[in-house]
Amino acid sequence: MNEKAITDVLRIAYTSAVREAEHSILRHPAESIGTTLQKLAKRAEGQHADVYGSGELIETFEREVADLLGKPAALFLPSGTLAQPLALKIHSEQFGKSVVGLHPTSHLVLHEQDGYQKLWGLSGKMLGQPDKVLEYGDFARLSGDELAAIVLELPMREIGGQLPSWDDLNKQVDWAKERNVAVHFDGARLWQCPNFYQRSLAEISALADSVYVSFYKDIGGIAGAILAGEEDFIAAARVWNRRAGGNLISMYPYVLAAQHGLAENLESVTEAARYAKQLAPLFAMIEGVTVNPTTPQAAMFHLHIARDQNELIEAVTQYAEQHGIVVLSLPRVYDKGISICEISLGRSALQHSPEFWAQHLQACLSANN
């Protein structure tokens, strides 16, 4: 938990410096709204707007992503915050149970204001430890009788993108299947997993009854998500989407941006996952910096920096203003003198060598120490 909040002044100064910087370690090169809309306008030529989820543009894209994930059907939705509890509600109705298994760091637990409980009538059973990846051993002593579904986040964002081994993941899935419990993948960053598992997105997704993927994180879209599964599951999802107000009159800007993002960024995600393994050891050599996990398993990891949160933000902001280089995100957590910053890699970092980023992070942390 944060010991003290980041002040508005620091946040505004950091954001301004990031906008003006020429180089950033984070995700993909930034574009102006105008540039993005111009690119989407070109992609939109000859296309027609979707109407309440129907139309060639959105239906073709749903089929393409369903094929990519190896699922019979898919539904484009505005957000993961809608997609995931919606999926769990369907599993709940299917099995006549309202309890779902969640890791304590699940997005549904930490970042959705208890929406799965307050809006969707579900309750959660916490599985595993907050600082550890979910493993089969966390299920071994559970009967599973009360559960309609379990949520497996791949990779687990709040602990630096950690993943269970392929064998352990299969054991978790087998445990659920043996007890007639549905398996849902929180795949907001599923795009990062093929490199670690050495398996395709479809092979990974085949383990789950339902899969959610995001288009605005690694893929660089404006917003939007896909929920994929069997045809009857997606048919039910369309009904719940309408009930929940997610069935907008048109979604074409988000669909076009998601299409563009997949074409432009998907390949780089796997490259970034390989790059992370080269970069992390160099960061770990910097005094006061610890990498979690020690060997990255995805295209992301966390840095635990022994530095006051506000002092760190000031240092990163000043370095960006002076050198045009952004070396860190804002801290996600500040606790007991440790600032935790997430490094999410994409085409921006790949423009330079790992040594480039290590040298500049070292210089940034040394400048005001």
LINWOLIN-V768574 format. One record per pair of residues at least 6 apart in sequence whose ideal C-beta (glycine too) atoms are under 7 Angstrom apart, sorted by sequence separation. I is the first residue (numbers start at 0). J is the second residue. If there is no record, write none. Layout:
# LINWOLIN-V768574
I_J, I_J
This chain:
# LINWOLIN-V768574
17_23, 48_54, 65_71, 76_82, 91_97, 101_107, 115_121, 116_122, 127_133, 154_160, 155_161, 193_199, 204_210, 214_220, 215_221, 240_246, 282_288, 283_289, 318_324, 319_325, 47_54, 49_56, 65_72, 101_108, 126_133, 154_161, 175_182, 193_200, 196_203, 215_222, 283_290, 304_311, 332_339, 47_55, 49_57, 65_73, 107_115, 115_123, 154_162, 163_171, 215_223, 282_290, 292_300, 318_326, 330_338, 331_339, 348_356, 47_56, 64_73, 153_162, 214_223, 291_300, 330_339, 331_340, 46_56, 127_137, 172_182, 193_203, 214_224, 226_236, 290_300, 291_301, 330_340, 331_341, 126_137, 189_200, 192_203, 213_224, 279_290, 315_326, 61_73, 87_99, 212_224, 290_302, 291_303, 315_327, 328_340, 61_74, 211_224, 212_225, 327_340, 328_341, 61_75, 189_203, 288_302, 289_303, 60_75, 108_123, 211_226, 279_294, 279_295, 288_304, 209_226, 210_227, 287_304, 312_329, 57_75, 133_151, 209_227, 210_228, 276_294, 287_305, 209_228, 276_295, 287_306, 311_330, 151_171, 184_204, 208_228, 275_295, 282_302, 279_300, 99_121, 101_123, 103_125, 124_146, 308_330, 84_107, 97_120, 126_149, 132_155, 184_207, 189_212, 209_232, 275_298, 83_107, 97_121, 98_122, 99_123, 100_124, 101_125, 102_126, 103_127, 182_206, 183_207, 186_210, 187_211, 275_299, 97_122, 101_126, 102_127, 104_129, 182_207, 183_208, 186_211, 272_297, 275_300, 308_333, 98_124, 100_126, 103_129, 132_158, 149_175, 182_208, 183_209, 184_210, 185_211, 186_212, 187_213, 191_217, 272_298, 181_208, 184_211, 190_217, 271_298, 311_338, 87_115, 130_158, 188_216, 190_218, 132_161, 134_163, 187_216, 188_217, 84_114, 91_121, 132_162, 133_163, 162_192, 223_253, 268_298, 308_338, 326_356, 80_111, 84_115, 88_119, 102_133, 132_163, 149_180, 151_182, 153_184, 160_191, 165_196, 221_252, 222_253, 305_336, 135_167, 148_180, 156_188, 221_253, 305_337, 306_338, 88_121, 134_167, 138_171, 147_180, 148_181, 149_182, 150_183, 151_184, 152_185, 153_186, 162_195, 220_253, 304_337, 326_359, 80_114, 87_121, 146_180, 147_181, 148_182, 151_185, 154_188, 172_206, 223_257, 303_337, 304_338, 326_360, 84_119, 135_170, 143_178, 148_183, 150_185, 221_256, 324_359, 135_171, 138_174, 153_189, 220_256, 303_339, 304_340, 84_121, 143_180, 154_191, 169_206, 220_257, 326_363, 154_192, 168_206, 301_339, 302_340, 135_174, 153_192, 218_257, 301_340, 220_260, 301_341, 302_342, 219_260, 218_260, 299_341, 300_342, 107_150, 214_257, 218_261, 299_342, 219_263, 299_343, 105_150, 219_264, 299_344, 318_363, 100_146, 214_260, 218_264, 298_344, 98_145, 99_146, 105_152, 217_264, 218_265, 98_146, 99_147, 315_363, 318_366, 96_145, 98_147, 99_148, 100_149, 101_150, 314_363, 96_146, 97_147, 99_149, 100_150, 102_152, 314_364, 317_367, 96_147, 99_150, 104_155, 217_268, 314_366, 94_147, 102_155, 104_157, 314_367, 104_158, 313_367, 91_147, 90_147, 310_367, 90_148, 87_148, 275_344, 274_344, 281_353, 271_344, 281_354, 271_345, 274_348, 190_265, 194_269, 274_349, 278_353, 282_357, 285_360, 193_269, 277_353, 281_357, 285_361, 191_268, 195_272, 271_348, 287_364, 190_268, 194_272, 267_345, 271_349, 278_356, 282_360, 106_185, 194_273, 267_346, 270_349, 274_353, 285_364, 105_185, 191_272, 217_298, 264_345, 264_346, 267_349, 94_179, 90_181, 90_183, 87_183, 86_183, 195_296, 83_185, 195_297, 192_297, 191_297, 191_298, 79_187, 191_299, 188_297, 86_209, 86_211, 83_211, 217_345, 82_211, 161_292, 68_200, 69_201, 79_211, 159_291, 67_200, 68_201, 158_291, 159_292, 67_201, 70_204, 79_213, 162_296, 69_204, 160_295, 161_296, 162_297, 68_204, 69_205, 160_296, 160_297, 160_299, 70_210, 86_226, 159_299, 160_300, 85_226, 159_300, 68_210, 82_224, 154_296, 159_301, 89_232, 154_297, 78_222, 82_226, 77_222, 79_224, 77_223, 78_224, 89_235, 89_236, 75_223, 76_224, 75_225, 76_226, 89_239, 74_225, 85_236, 88_239, 73_225, 74_226, 73_226, 73_227, 85_239, 72_227, 85_240, 72_228, 70_227, 72_229, 70_228, 71_229, 72_230, 85_243, 68_227, 71_230, 74_233, 73_233, 64_225, 72_233, 65_227, 74_236, 81_243, 64_227, 74_237, 76_240, 81_245, 74_240, 77_245, 76_245, 77_247, 75_250, 75_254, 52_237, 27_219, 57_250, 52_246, 60_254, 51_246, 56_251, 51_248, 57_254, 60_257, 50_248, 56_254, 60_258, 50_249, 49_249, 48_249, 49_250, 49_251, 48_251, 43_255, 39_252, 42_255, 39_255, 42_258, 39_256, 42_259, 39_259, 38_259, 27_264, 13_312, 20_319, 9_309, 16_316, 25_325, 22_323, 24_325, 13_315, 17_319, 21_323, 22_324, 23_325, 24_326, 5_308, 6_309, 9_312, 13_316, 16_319, 20_323, 22_325, 25_328, 9_313, 12_316, 16_320, 20_324, 20_325, 5_312, 17_325, 13_329, 26_343, 24_342, 25_343, 27_345, 28_346, 26_345, 27_346, 28_347, 27_347, 26_347, 25_347, 24_347, 5_329, 23_347, 24_348, 3_333, 1_332, 2_333, 1_333, 2_334, 24_356, 0_334
